[in-house]
Amino acid sequence: MPTQSEVFDILKNVYDPEIGINVVDLGLVYGVDVDGDEVNVTMTLTAPMCPMHDAIARTAEMAVETLDGVKAAHVDMVWEPPWTPELLTDEGRRLLGF
């Protein structure tokens, strides 16, 4: 069974294709719940009408499913609270030049 930290680490391999920064450093991942061999990820996108919605969610699920002990991963895409630049990590700010 992976830890939350391991899930966050693997999600750093999932990038927003329009911005080119991973979903963790963009502050898009709101939470990770590890329940036995299943992992539920709560996340958002920078814009609700993002055309890459399904692709980013599926890429996140596939990344998490590569972790040892994970049978299934599920992404719950939420829009509340809305994403704002304040959610960027320090690394995300650096990568965007803030």
N, C-alpha and C positions, 0 to 999 in steps of 0.2 A: 504494500500500500504506500503510495507516494505521500510526501508531506506537502503542505501548502506551498512551502518555499520551492520545492522541486517543480511544482506546477507553474508557479510564477516564472521560474527560470526557463522552463521549456517554452512558455508563451512569449519569451523575448525573441523567439525565432519566427514569430508571426508578425508580419509587417503590414501596415496600411499602405497599399500600393500607390496611392496618390501622394502621400506625404513622405514615404520611405523611411519611416521610423516604426519600431516595434510597438505593439499594442500596450505593453506594460509601461514603457517610458512615455507613451502618449497619455497615460492615465486612463485608458479605456477599460481596464479590468477593475471592476468594483469589488469582486469577491470570488473566493474559491472555497468550495465545500467538498471535502473528500469523504465519501460515504462507502466504506468498504472498497470494492473494486470499481466503483463509479465515481466520477468527478463532475461536479456541476460548476460551471463558470458563469458568473454574472458580469456582463460587460455592456458597453455602449459603443457608439461611434461618434465621430466628430460632428456628423450631421445626420438627422433622421432619414433623409432621403438618399443616403449614400447608395449608389448603384452596386457597390461591392459588398453590401450587407451579407448576403448568403455565402459568398466566397470567403470572406474573412471569418465568419462563424464556423464554416466547415473546416477551414484551414486550422483554426484554433482547436477544434475537436480532434482532428487527425493528429496534431502535434501532441496533445495530452495523451491520446491513445497509444503513443509510442513509449510512454513510461511503463516500467515494469510494474505489474500488479493492477494495471488499469484495463478493465474489460470494456468500459464505455465512457465517453465524455459527452456532456451536453452543454451547449451554450444557450443561456437565456439572455437575449438582447433586450435591454431596457432603455427607456428614454428619460426616466426620472431617477435621480436628478440629471439634468442635461449636462453634457460635457462642456467644460470651460477650460481655457488655457491654464488656469490655476491648478488643474489636476496633473499637469506635466511633472514628471520626476525631474530631479536636478540634471540627470543625463539627457532627458528629453529637451529641457531648456537649452542645454549646451548644444545639442545636435541641431536645434532650430535657430541657434544664434541669439537666444534671449539673454 
